[in-house]
Amino acid sequence: MARIEIPQELLVDLGPEMSMDVHWVDVKLRNGQRFRRLVVRGGRFLTGRDTDIQGEGNLPFSGDDIVKIRRASWLPLF
């Protein structure tokens, strides 16, 4: 299971907590890659994708790679 800490300065983009301490977010990395519908638990840790069992899986980046996050959206990525 991934346990990637979201950089402190980006936590404000999570907004208020969603049900049962889980958020779904879209993430943009420094290299331009984008990941949709990642699971955030504990209000600050990415744990996997929404399609992973219980939202826990591997992610191919670290917290230092993240430049932007937003709540999961059906709109095109940032």
Secondary structure, 3 states (H helix, E strand, C coil): CCCEECCHHHHHHHCCCCHHHEEEEEEEECCCCEEEEEEEECCCEEEEECCCHHHCCCCCCCHHHEEEEEECCCCCCC
